[in-house]
Amino acid sequence: MKTIIPTREAQPATSVAGRRRFLTHAALGGAAIAGAPFIGNAEAAKGKTWKVQSTWDAGTTGYALFEEWCNGFKEATGGELSIQPFGAKAVAADNNALFESVQTGVLDGMNPFTLYWAGKMPASVFLSSYPVGPDQPAQWDTMFYGLGLLEMTRKIYEKFGLVYVGPIQHDANIIHSKKPVTSVADFQGLKLRVPGGMVSEVFQAFGASTVSLPGSDIFPALEKGTIDAADYVGPAVNWDLGFAQVTKYILFGPPGLMSVYQPVDLMDLTVNMRAWKGLSPQMQRMVEDRVKTYSVNHYVSIQKRNVEALEKFEKAGSVINRMSTQDLDAFRRAAIPIWYKWAKKDKAASEVFKLQLDYMMNPIMGYVTAADIKGQSL
């Protein structure tokens, strides 16, 4: 699928009406506005180029969308800021190296899955969806942009010399397996790839043997039989990675919920603090706006391709199973003590979790009751 690029306006949007036109165009297709509205001095006129590595493998649907978005920066900013995109392992060989490369300035930024940093910052397990927590994209946008989660997150990242620019909506995570998995009982003894952290601990509570692997290592591990099953992203990217060739079964949550353990798997744009401060305030706002509109475009594009990819999986012989609502309840009972365990790891994790718990207990959501958390404390 090609992203539809709306007609660009001939002049920069400087009025309120023009600003609204910019946001509308960008939200529809990540389109750029011609002109150079942010170049205000000779230094800015020279232009800056950021090197940004994604955790998407080159050649996948996710990377194609990321690359297209990065390549639009030069025109959108009139040359003031360009972004050179890199796929997984292109500069930094693994996730730890990626984090450190952005810290030290070897890379200017990264586009990772946020929960990869559980070992470095425990709060990160609450910065993307977790087992039977908030499970709709709008809920996460509400927390980040309406309830103060973005400000909390930026304070956490600041301690590492990084700037968390904003969340990028991606997809749910699903499980592909070599043998049938239809309920929580089937996790017993299963050799399962998961991202680690809280997700890993919940699956271990049901008897799974878990291992953490980057996306590019999943196919060979499944092919060799090193693992029986793998959690990764949604059908579109997993089709690109060839999972239909090495697995037969796909596990979803109950109807209407692709996943009970990572239903809203967020990515983000994180940049080096020095690189961020090297931008003008106007350009910083521009980058923030483009992250928001890219998040929308990225999410809906992935969902469309998921529909197409799932048809391909079925034609290839994949069998789709769904967990029951009883399995969902079992997951919640197992997950809640683990929520609190991670929330107690440090002050930041506790503060982030408290914000989310209050939201989940609000009658608007009603996900958690006082009875559910009886005996638990922060």
N, C-alpha and C positions, 0 to 999 in steps of 0.2 A: 504494500500500500504506500502511495506517495502522499505526503502531507500536502494539503491544499494551501497554497500561498495566496493570501488576499492581495488585491491591488494595493501598491504602496502609494502613500501620499507624496506629493512633490515637495512639500515644505514641512519642516519640523513642527511638531505640535507644541506650541508654547502657551496657548490659552487653555482654559479648563476644558472647553469642548474638544480641543485638539488632544489634550491628555486622555480624555475618555476614548477618543478614536484610537489612539495608540494602544490602550489596554484592550479594546475590543479586537483589533487586528491581531495583536500578539496572542490573545487567548485562543483565537480560532486556529492559528497556525504557526505561532512562534515567529510571525513576520517581522521584518525590520522596517524602520522608517528611514527614508533617505535623508541625507543632510548630516550636519555635524553639530547638533545642538549643545553638546557638552564641552566642546573644545574652547577653553577660555584663556589659555596662555600658551606660550611657546613650548613649554615642557610637555603639556598635554597634547599639543599638536603633533609631537613626535610619535605619539602612540605607544601603548604598552602591549606586550604579548604575554599572556599567561599560559603556562604549560599545565594542563589538567588531565589527570589519569582517572579513568573510570574502572570500576570492577567488572564492567561488562566485557565479555570476550569479543574481539573484533569478528565481524561476520554475523553477529546475532542481531535480532530485531532491536534489542535494547541499545546496542552500540550504534546502530544506524541512526536511531532517533537522537542519541546523545551527540554524535558527530555533526548531524545536521544543525542542531541547536548551537553548538560551539561555533560552527562556521558562519552563523548569522550575526555574530557579535560585531565584526569589523564594520559591516555596512550599517548595522543598527546604531553604532556609536560614532559614525563618521570617521572611523579609523582610530579613535581614541583608545579603544580596547579591543584586542583580538584574543581569541582563545585557540590554542593548538591542542586538539584532543589526542589522547592516547588510550588504547585498549588495555585490558588487564595484562599485567606483567611486562608491558612495553618498556617502562622505566624502572618501576619498583617491582621486585620479583614476587612479593607476597603481601598480605595485608599489613603485617607489622612494618615492613619496609615502606609501604605506601604511607602509613601514618607518619613515620619518621621523616620521610622525604618531604612531606608538606611542612612538617615542623621546622626542618632545617633550611627550607627554601630550594631544595633540589627540584621539587615541583612547586608550582604556585598554588595548586588546588587539587582536590580530589572529588570524585562522585562515587562514594561507597554506599553500601548498605549500612545504615547507622548502627545497627546492633552489633557490628563486628568488634566494637571497642569495649565489650563487657569487661575484659581483663584489665583495661587501662582506666576506664571510668564506669563504675557499676551502674550509674544512672542511665547509661546508654541502652540498657535492656528495657527501659521505660520510654525511650524516644522513638520506638517503632512498636508495632503491635506485638503482643505477647499472649501466651495461652489464655483464651477466654476472657481477654480484656476488651477494650473498645474495638469493635470489629467493622466499622464503616469509615470510609475515607473522610466523609464530612465531619465525623467526630474528631478526627485527628487535626483537621484544618481548624476546627473550632477551638481545640485546646491550644494549638500553636498561635493562632492569630487572634483569638478572642479571649482566652483565659490566662494568658501570660506564660505559656510554656516556651515560646520562642525566647523571651528574655531570660528565663531560667537556664535554658540550654546554652545561650551565648556566654553566660557567666561561667558555666562549667568548662566550655571550650577555651575560654580566654586564659585559663590557668595553664593550658598546654601551648600557648602562643598561636592559637588558631581562632578563626572566626567561622562560626556555623551560620551560613547565609540564610538557609531555609530548607524545609523538607521538600522532597520531590516524590509525589505519589507514584507508586509503581504498580503493585498487583498483590494478589494473595500468593502464598506458597503452597504447593501440593506435593504429594509423595508418589513417586514412581517405584514400583517394586517388581522383583523377579518372581515372587510368589504371592498368592492372594492375601490381601490385608483388608479386612472388612469391619473390624471393631478393635477396641482397645485391647481385647484379649490376644489379638494377633501380634501385638508388639512384643510379647514375651519372647526373649531370645533373638529378636530381630537385630541384625547388624545394620544400623541405620546412620546415614550421613545427615547431620543437622548443623546449624551454625554455631552451636555451643551455648553457653550461658544458661539462662532460665529455660529456654526451649529444650535444651539437652536434658536438664534435670527433670522436667516433667515427663519426658519419654522414658527416662531411666526409672521413674517411679512405677511405670507399667512393665518393667523388665527388659526394655530395649538396651542393646549395647551400642552406644553412640560414638561417633567420630566426627571431627570437624575437618572439612576439606573445602578448598576454593572451588568455584564452579567449574573451572577448566579441568579439574582432576576427577570429577564425578564419573564421567563416561568411562575412562579406563578402569576405575575401581569397580564399577558395575560389570564391565565386560570381563574382568578377571575373576569376579566373584569375591573380591575383597570385602564388599558390602552386599547386603541383600536388597537394600532399598535406599532411596535418597530423597530427602526433602530438597527442593530447590524452588525456583520461581514458578510462573504460570505456564500454560500450554505453549504459548507462542515461542518463548525463548527455549523452553525444554525441547520443543520440536527441532529448533535450529541446532541444538546441541546433540541431537541424534538419540535421545532417550528411547524412542520407539524401537530402536535396533537392539537394545540391551535389556529392556524390561517389557512386561506384558500388562501390568496392572497399574491403575491410577486411583488414588484415594482422595475423595473430596469430603467436606463436612456435610451436615444435613442439608436438605434442599434450601437454596438461597444463601448458602455459606460455603464458599470454596474450601475454606480452611478453618479449623478451630484453634490452631496453635499460632499461626501468623496470617491472619486474614487481611491485614493492611501493612505490607512489608515496605517500609519507607526507605528511600534513598535520600541523599542530601547533596548540597554543594558546600564544601568546607574549604576555606582558603587560608594561606599563611597570613598571619597578622600584619607583617610588614608589607606584603603585597596589597592587602586590603587598605591599609593606611596610605598607600601610594596613590590611591584613587581620590578624586575630588568627591565631596559629599553628594553632588548631583550624580556622579557616575556610580557611587555606591548604591544610591536609590534605584538607578537604572538596572543594576545587576540584581538587586532584590526583586524588582518588578519582573524581570525576565525569568527568574527562578520560579516565581508564582505562576506565570503563564505557561512556562515549560512544564510545570507539574501537571497542569490540566491537560495539555496536549499529549504529554508522555502517557498519562493514565488512560485516556480514551483511545489513543492509538494502540496501546498494548491490549486493551479489552477487545477491540475489533479483531485484532490478529489472533487473540485467544480463541474466538469463535471459529475462525478459519482453521486454526491449528488443531483444535479438538476434533474437527471433522477428519482431518488427516490422520490423527492418532487412531480414530475408530476404524477408518478404512485400512489402516496398517495392522489391525487386529487387537489393539489395546482394549482392555476391559475396564470400565469405570465402575468403581464401588463408592458407596457413601456411608459415612458414619451415621449412627442414629442419634436422636435427641438424648437417649440414655447415655450414649458415649460422651456427648457434650456435657451432661451433668457430672459424669465421672471425671472428665477432664477438669471441670471447675473445682471439684472437691480436692483433687490432687494439686491443682495449681495455686490455690489461695495461700497455703502455708509457704509455698515457694515465692510467691509475690512478696510476702513480708520478710522472708529471709534475705532477698536481694535489696529490699528497701532499707534494711538495717545495715547494709554494708558501709554506707557513709551518709553524711548529712545531705548531700545533693540528691542522692537516690531517694532518700526519705521525703524530701520536699517535692520532688517530681511525682512520686507515687501518691502522696497525699492529695495533690491537685487532681490526679486522675481518679483516685478512689472517691473523692467528694463528687466528682462528675458522674461516676458510675452509680453512686448511691442516690443521686438526685432523681426525683420522680420522672424527669424528662427521659432518663435512660432506664433506671430501675434494674440495672444488671446485677447489683449486689445489694443484699439486705443485711440488717444487723445480725440476723441469725447466721448468715454465711460466714461472718468474720468473728463470731463469738470466740473469745479466748485469745484472739490475736491483738497485738499492740505494736506500735512503732516506738 
